[in-house]
């Protein structure tokens, strides 16, 4: 990239990534099968699309309030009560352009320069740049395979000082697919209360949990209402990533400040998207159950095939639509392994280092890709690795 103008230091402090070039190469080669997507491969359910078309014809093409439409916030409040045991009023909810914008607004609202946010590592790749872009300080808690990628409360507490403002958690987790246990959440809640912290609870994959596991929102635990901002999204649950609609729920004063910040940022989530989200919540949830069932079918296939490939080990993911296999036995970096897969097997995966330094030695494989494509991709991967070690 050639820079000719006075670009801010903030831009140059963003983490570098060679993976962008890998993705560019993959996009130019039609033979490549991508196991990299961070979005559903399903199309938005037809009843939601039909409803949105109808509303467009009726002229719903104007701004919505910065906090979000009242009818949608009322529906979200009902959803949170029923599904998450979180009791909030519509005034304690803000609707945003996806949950990522809500996270950014919350960070702008609660974190001053040099103040600290504790984040999981490996974790969603936008967390650290989000914090650093507001001149905050990120403190990484390593998620270790030997611990099942569970967040360790003792390690969290070790990082807390008088500049620590927020603990950010993600369950089900990206990239690990791990669901935080209730015991872990309870221990974290005790720490948060003791040190008077805020929690950002990113629950974008809440509806995709498997093997009879249960997603628990930390905001539902006793004494946590004033400490927790819960972030959820329509992008994953209803296959609506392009609609850009998500939300945050939490203490009223924080939501009010985020709303004022929203006025000078994105202003509002698209009105038509909010109406589509309202329809999604109001109608039968069979479409969500059907997607979950198909993801689980693919998950089982991916786990089975990984176990058949020499040199790769993998803990079983409990949620989301990712697996995070260990490739350390091959003696190369995650980036080099990913590059080799692309060049030799024509399969795209994501190097673990895209999710933080503790992702080294791992790759992320997404099963938000058709079952048939997954089978073909793993035939190629297994063939390449068996040739490599023979």
C-alpha positions as CSV (number, residue, x, y, z in Angstrom):
1,X,0.0,0.0,0.0
2,X,1.3,3.4,-0.9
3,X,0.4,6.2,1.5
4,X,0.6,9.7,0.2
5,X,-1.4,11.7,2.8
6,X,-1.2,12.4,6.5
7,X,-2.9,9.2,7.7
8,X,-3.3,9.0,11.5
9,X,-1.1,7.0,13.8
10,X,-4.2,5.1,14.8
11,X,-4.3,3.5,11.4
12,X,-0.7,2.4,11.5
13,X,-1.2,0.8,14.9
14,X,-3.9,-1.6,13.5
15,X,-2.6,-5.2,13.6
16,X,-0.9,-6.3,10.3
17,X,-2.1,-9.4,8.5
18,X,-0.8,-11.4,5.7
19,X,-4.1,-13.3,5.5
20,X,-5.7,-10.5,3.4
21,X,-3.4,-11.5,0.6
22,X,-4.3,-15.2,1.0
23,X,-8.0,-14.3,0.8
24,X,-7.4,-12.2,-2.3
25,X,-5.6,-15.1,-3.9
26,X,-8.3,-17.5,-3.0
27,X,-11.0,-15.2,-4.4
28,X,-9.3,-15.2,-7.7
29,X,-9.1,-19.0,-8.0
30,X,-12.4,-20.7,-8.7
31,X,-11.0,-24.0,-7.7
32,X,-10.6,-23.0,-4.1
33,X,-13.0,-24.2,-1.5
34,X,-13.3,-21.8,1.4
35,X,-13.6,-23.1,4.9
36,X,-13.0,-19.6,6.2
37,X,-16.4,-17.8,6.3
38,X,-17.4,-16.1,9.5
39,X,-21.0,-15.7,8.2
40,X,-23.8,-18.2,7.6
41,X,-24.0,-19.7,4.1
42,X,-27.7,-19.8,4.4
43,X,-29.9,-17.1,2.8
44,X,-32.1,-15.0,5.1
45,X,-35.4,-17.0,5.6
46,X,-38.0,-16.2,2.9
47,X,-40.7,-15.0,5.2
48,X,-38.3,-12.3,6.5
49,X,-37.4,-11.2,3.0
50,X,-41.1,-11.1,1.9
51,X,-42.0,-8.9,4.9
52,X,-39.1,-6.5,4.2
53,X,-40.2,-6.2,0.6
54,X,-43.7,-5.4,1.7
55,X,-42.5,-2.7,4.1
56,X,-40.3,-1.1,1.4
57,X,-43.3,-0.9,-0.9
58,X,-45.1,0.8,2.0
59,X,-42.5,3.5,2.1
60,X,-40.3,2.5,5.1
61,X,-37.2,4.2,3.7
62,X,-36.5,6.9,6.3
63,X,-34.4,7.2,9.5
64,X,-35.2,5.4,12.7
65,X,-34.5,6.8,16.2
66,X,-30.8,6.4,17.2
67,X,-31.8,4.0,20.0
68,X,-33.8,1.9,17.6
69,X,-37.4,1.4,16.8
70,X,-39.6,1.0,20.0
71,X,-41.5,-2.0,18.6
72,X,-38.2,-3.8,18.0
73,X,-36.8,-2.9,21.4
74,X,-40.0,-4.2,23.0
75,X,-39.7,-7.5,21.1
76,X,-36.0,-7.8,22.0
77,X,-36.9,-7.2,25.7
78,X,-39.4,-10.1,25.5
79,X,-36.8,-12.3,23.8
80,X,-34.1,-11.6,26.4
81,X,-36.6,-12.4,29.2
82,X,-37.7,-15.7,27.6
83,X,-34.4,-17.0,26.2
84,X,-31.7,-15.5,28.4
85,X,-33.4,-14.8,31.7
86,X,-32.3,-11.1,31.3
87,X,-34.9,-8.7,32.5
88,X,-34.6,-5.3,30.9
89,X,-37.0,-2.6,29.6
90,X,-36.9,-1.2,26.1
91,X,-35.1,1.8,27.5
92,X,-32.3,-0.5,28.4
93,X,-31.7,-1.6,24.8
94,X,-30.0,0.0,21.8
95,X,-30.3,-1.3,18.3
96,X,-27.2,-1.0,16.1
97,X,-25.5,-1.9,12.8
98,X,-24.7,-5.4,14.0
99,X,-23.4,-6.2,17.4
100,X,-19.9,-5.0,16.4
101,X,-21.1,-1.4,16.2
102,X,-22.7,-1.9,19.6
103,X,-19.4,-3.1,21.1
104,X,-17.6,-0.2,19.6
105,X,-20.1,2.3,21.0
106,X,-19.8,0.7,24.4
107,X,-16.0,1.0,24.3
108,X,-16.2,4.6,23.2
109,X,-18.6,5.3,26.1
110,X,-16.8,3.5,28.9
111,X,-13.1,3.5,28.1
112,X,-10.9,6.5,28.3
113,X,-7.3,6.6,26.9
114,X,-5.0,4.1,28.7
115,X,-7.8,2.4,30.5
116,X,-7.9,-1.3,30.2
117,X,-10.2,-4.0,28.8
118,X,-9.4,-7.7,29.5
119,X,-10.0,-9.9,26.4
120,X,-9.7,-13.6,25.6
121,X,-6.8,-14.6,23.3
122,X,-7.4,-16.2,20.8
123,X,-10.5,-14.2,20.3
124,X,-12.6,-12.4,17.7
125,X,-10.1,-10.5,15.5
126,X,-11.9,-7.1,15.9
127,X,-11.6,-6.9,19.7
128,X,-8.0,-5.7,20.0
129,X,-8.2,-3.1,17.2
130,X,-11.5,-1.8,18.6
131,X,-9.8,-1.1,22.0
132,X,-6.6,0.3,20.5
133,X,-8.5,2.6,18.2
134,X,-9.9,4.5,21.2
135,X,-6.4,4.6,22.8
136,X,-7.4,2.0,25.3
137,X,-5.2,-0.8,26.5
138,X,-6.0,-4.5,25.9
139,X,-4.9,-7.2,28.4
140,X,-5.0,-10.7,26.9
141,X,-6.0,-13.8,28.9
142,X,-4.7,-16.9,27.1
143,X,-7.2,-19.6,26.3
144,X,-5.3,-22.8,26.5
145,X,-6.2,-26.1,24.8
146,X,-5.2,-28.0,27.9
147,X,-7.9,-26.1,29.7
148,X,-10.4,-26.8,27.0
149,X,-10.1,-23.1,25.9
150,X,-12.0,-22.2,29.0
151,X,-11.5,-18.6,30.4
152,X,-9.5,-19.0,33.6
153,X,-10.9,-16.6,36.3
154,X,-7.7,-16.7,38.3
155,X,-5.8,-15.4,35.2
156,X,-8.4,-12.7,34.8
157,X,-8.1,-11.5,38.3
158,X,-4.3,-11.3,38.0
159,X,-4.6,-8.7,35.3
160,X,-6.9,-6.3,37.2
161,X,-5.7,-3.0,38.5
162,X,-7.1,0.4,39.1
163,X,-7.1,1.2,35.4
164,X,-9.1,-1.9,34.4
165,X,-12.7,-1.0,33.4
166,X,-14.1,-4.0,31.4
167,X,-13.9,-7.7,31.1
168,X,-14.9,-8.9,27.6
169,X,-16.2,-12.4,27.2
170,X,-17.4,-14.3,24.2
171,X,-19.6,-17.4,24.5
172,X,-20.0,-19.5,22.4
173,X,-16.5,-18.5,21.4
174,X,-15.0,-17.5,18.1
175,X,-12.6,-19.1,17.0
176,X,-12.7,-22.0,19.5
177,X,-16.4,-23.0,19.6
178,X,-16.1,-23.2,23.4
179,X,-19.1,-22.4,25.6
180,X,-18.2,-21.0,29.0
181,X,-19.4,-23.1,31.9
182,X,-21.8,-21.8,34.5
183,X,-19.2,-22.3,37.2
184,X,-16.7,-20.2,35.3
185,X,-19.3,-17.5,34.7
186,X,-20.2,-17.5,38.4
187,X,-16.5,-17.1,39.4
188,X,-16.1,-14.3,36.9
189,X,-19.2,-12.6,38.2
190,X,-17.8,-12.6,41.8
191,X,-14.6,-11.0,40.5
192,X,-16.5,-8.4,38.5
193,X,-18.6,-7.4,41.5
194,X,-15.5,-7.3,43.9
195,X,-13.6,-5.0,41.5
196,X,-16.6,-3.1,40.3
197,X,-16.0,-3.8,36.6
198,X,-18.2,-3.9,33.6
199,X,-18.7,-7.0,31.4
200,X,-19.1,-6.9,27.7
201,X,-20.7,-10.3,26.9
202,X,-20.6,-11.1,23.2
203,X,-23.2,-13.7,22.5
204,X,-23.5,-13.5,18.7
205,X,-23.6,-17.4,18.4
206,X,-26.0,-18.0,21.3
207,X,-28.4,-20.1,19.3
208,X,-25.9,-22.5,17.9
209,X,-25.0,-24.9,20.8
210,X,-24.7,-28.7,20.5
211,X,-24.6,-31.9,22.4
212,X,-27.3,-30.8,24.8
213,X,-25.1,-28.0,26.1
214,X,-26.7,-24.8,27.3
215,X,-25.8,-21.2,26.6
216,X,-25.9,-19.1,29.8
217,X,-25.9,-15.3,29.7
218,X,-23.7,-13.8,32.5
219,X,-26.2,-11.0,32.7
220,X,-28.8,-13.4,34.1
221,X,-26.7,-14.2,37.2
222,X,-27.6,-12.7,40.6
223,X,-26.2,-9.2,41.2
224,X,-25.0,-8.8,37.6
225,X,-27.6,-6.5,36.0
226,X,-25.7,-3.3,36.7
227,X,-22.4,-4.7,35.6
228,X,-23.3,-6.4,32.3
229,X,-23.8,-5.2,28.7
230,X,-25.1,-8.1,26.6
231,X,-24.4,-8.0,22.9
232,X,-26.4,-10.1,20.5
233,X,-27.0,-10.2,16.7
234,X,-29.4,-11.1,14.0
235,X,-26.5,-11.8,11.6
236,X,-25.8,-15.3,12.8
237,X,-29.1,-16.4,14.3
238,X,-31.3,-15.5,11.3
239,X,-28.6,-15.5,8.5
240,X,-28.9,-11.8,8.2
241,X,-25.3,-10.5,8.1
242,X,-25.9,-8.1,5.3
243,X,-28.9,-6.5,7.0
244,X,-26.6,-5.0,9.7
245,X,-28.7,-5.2,12.8
246,X,-27.7,-6.2,16.3
247,X,-28.2,-4.8,19.8
248,X,-26.9,-4.3,23.3
249,X,-28.8,-4.5,26.5
250,X,-27.7,-3.2,29.9
251,X,-27.8,-0.4,32.5
252,X,-30.0,2.5,31.3
253,X,-27.5,5.2,31.8
254,X,-24.9,3.4,29.7
255,X,-27.5,2.7,27.0
256,X,-28.4,6.4,27.0
257,X,-24.8,7.5,26.5
258,X,-24.3,4.9,23.8
259,X,-27.4,6.3,22.1
260,X,-26.0,9.8,22.1
261,X,-22.7,8.5,20.7
262,X,-24.7,6.7,18.0
263,X,-26.2,10.0,16.9
264,X,-22.7,11.1,15.8
265,X,-21.6,7.7,14.5
266,X,-23.9,5.6,12.4
267,X,-27.0,7.4,13.5
268,X,-29.2,4.3,13.3
269,X,-29.5,0.8,12.1
270,X,-31.3,0.7,8.7
271,X,-35.0,1.0,9.2
272,X,-35.9,-1.8,6.8
273,X,-33.4,-4.1,8.6
274,X,-35.0,-3.3,12.0
275,X,-38.4,-4.2,10.6
276,X,-37.0,-7.4,9.2
277,X,-35.5,-8.2,12.6
278,X,-38.9,-7.6,14.2
279,X,-40.5,-10.1,11.8
280,X,-37.7,-12.6,12.7
281,X,-38.5,-12.4,16.4
282,X,-42.2,-12.5,16.0
283,X,-42.5,-15.5,13.8
284,X,-41.9,-19.2,14.3
285,X,-38.3,-20.1,15.1
286,X,-38.2,-23.3,13.1
287,X,-35.8,-21.6,10.6
288,X,-33.3,-21.2,13.4
289,X,-33.7,-24.8,14.6
290,X,-33.3,-26.0,11.0
291,X,-30.0,-24.1,10.6
292,X,-28.7,-25.4,13.9
293,X,-29.5,-29.0,12.9
294,X,-27.6,-28.6,9.6
295,X,-24.6,-26.9,11.3
296,X,-24.5,-29.8,13.8
297,X,-24.5,-32.3,10.9
298,X,-21.6,-30.5,9.3
299,X,-19.8,-30.2,12.7
300,X,-19.9,-34.0,13.2
301,X,-18.5,-34.5,9.7
302,X,-15.6,-32.1,10.3
303,X,-14.7,-33.7,13.6
304,X,-14.8,-37.2,12.0
305,X,-12.6,-36.2,9.1
306,X,-10.1,-34.3,11.3
307,X,-9.7,-37.4,13.5
308,X,-8.8,-39.4,10.3
309,X,-6.0,-37.0,9.4
310,X,-2.5,-37.8,10.9
311,X,-0.8,-35.0,12.7
312,X,-3.9,-33.0,13.5
313,X,-5.7,-33.0,16.9
314,X,-8.9,-31.1,17.7
315,X,-11.1,-30.5,20.8
316,X,-14.8,-30.9,20.0
317,X,-16.4,-27.5,19.6
318,X,-19.6,-27.0,21.6
319,X,-21.0,-24.0,19.8
320,X,-20.8,-21.4,17.0
321,X,-19.8,-22.9,13.6
322,X,-16.0,-23.3,13.9
323,X,-13.4,-25.8,14.9
324,X,-9.9,-24.9,16.0
325,X,-7.6,-27.8,15.3
326,X,-4.0,-28.1,16.5
327,X,-1.4,-28.3,13.7
328,X,1.8,-27.9,15.8
329,X,3.1,-31.4,14.9
330,X,3.9,-30.2,11.4
331,X,6.5,-27.8,12.7
332,X,5.4,-24.8,10.7
333,X,3.6,-21.6,11.6
334,X,-0.2,-21.3,11.3
335,X,0.3,-18.9,8.4
336,X,2.6,-21.2,6.5
337,X,0.3,-24.1,7.0
338,X,-2.6,-22.1,5.8
339,X,-0.6,-20.9,2.8
340,X,0.3,-24.5,1.9
341,X,-3.3,-25.7,2.1
342,X,-4.3,-23.0,-0.3
343,X,-1.6,-23.6,-2.8
344,X,-1.4,-27.4,-2.7
345,X,-5.0,-28.4,-1.8
346,X,-6.9,-25.4,-2.9
347,X,-8.6,-25.1,0.5
348,X,-8.9,-21.8,2.4
349,X,-8.8,-21.8,6.2
350,X,-7.8,-19.1,8.7
351,X,-4.5,-19.1,10.5
352,X,-4.9,-19.1,14.3
353,X,-2.7,-16.0,14.6
354,X,-5.4,-13.9,13.1
355,X,-7.1,-14.3,16.5
356,X,-4.1,-13.3,18.6
357,X,-0.7,-14.6,19.5
358,X,-2.1,-17.5,21.4
359,X,-3.6,-18.8,18.2
360,X,-0.2,-19.8,16.9
361,X,-0.2,-23.5,16.1
362,X,-3.9,-23.7,15.2
363,X,-6.1,-23.0,12.3
364,X,-9.8,-22.0,12.2
365,X,-12.1,-24.1,10.0
366,X,-15.6,-22.9,9.5
367,X,-18.5,-25.3,8.7
368,X,-20.7,-22.4,7.5
369,X,-20.2,-24.1,4.1
370,X,-22.2,-26.8,2.4
371,X,-21.9,-30.4,3.5
372,X,-20.7,-31.5,0.0
373,X,-18.1,-28.8,-0.2
374,X,-16.8,-29.8,3.2
375,X,-16.4,-33.4,2.1
376,X,-14.5,-32.4,-1.0
377,X,-12.3,-30.0,0.9
378,X,-11.3,-32.6,3.5
379,X,-10.5,-35.1,0.8
380,X,-8.0,-32.6,-0.6
381,X,-6.6,-31.8,2.9
382,X,-6.1,-35.4,3.8
383,X,-4.5,-36.2,0.5
384,X,-2.1,-33.3,0.8
385,X,-1.1,-34.2,4.4
386,X,-0.6,-37.9,3.7
387,X,1.6,-37.1,0.8
388,X,3.5,-34.6,3.0
389,X,4.3,-37.2,5.7
390,X,4.9,-40.2,3.4
